[in-house]
Amino acid sequence: MSAIKAGEVVQLSPLVRRITAPNPGPLTGPGTNTYILGNINNLVNKKTIVLDPGPDDSSHTDAILNATNNKIDMIVVTHTHDDHSPAAKVLANKTGALLIGATYPDDGYQDLTFHADKKISHGEVITTDELTLEAIHTPGHVGNHQNQALWILRDNLRHLVSPVVGAVSIDSGGGNSLRNDAAE
């Protein structure tokens, strides 16, 4: 098991990559995990989704843009804390990506720069030809918190991407294995 390093692109599954932001702390651990979903080869005809783009840190946004060859179709924000959503505006301005998420009234902890082009709520899905994301409302952390359950239709894996537990893969191909990708 290797240590998580900020700025490093890590392949978690055939359709999921992770880049950790350089914002370590008591609430972020080694840093906020940003996930790049789909379009692993950055093809023109495939969709690329960035999940939780993280803080507005130029080294982090540059790493995301480099990993996606500046091609991002959608940016999905699970919630609007300063460690999860401020980079969304920067990336959308550079790529024209659609911003998807939910906003929450200002309680002193919200990223007020985030404005969704498409609001998402519990049970809604985002689909590409490679994957489907389903919003699952998980209140408690913050009122607008939506975990995105990522069901990868390839390789018979179910992959839950969560800002709380990292990425967890469940082998649904006859096995009962559970793997916490953040620990690998």
Sequence and secondary structure as in RCSB ss.txt:
>XXXX:A:sequence
MSAIKAGEVVQLSPLVRRITAPNPGPLTGPGTNTYILGNINNLVNKKTIVLDPGPDDSSHTDAILNATNNKIDMI
VVTHTHDDHSPAAKVLANKTGALLIGATYPDDGYQDLTFHADKKISHGEVITTDELTLEAIHTPGHVGNHQNQAL
WILRDNLRHLVSPVVGAVSIDSGGGNSLRNDAAE
>XXXX:A:secstr
     BT EEEEETTEEEEE S  BTTTBT  EEEEES TT  TTS  EEE   S  HHHHHHHHHHTTT  SEE
E S  BTTTSHHHHHHHHHH  EEEE      SSB TT   SEE  TT EEE SSEEEEEEE TTS TT EEEEE
EE STTEEEEEETTTEEEEEE SS   EEEGGG 
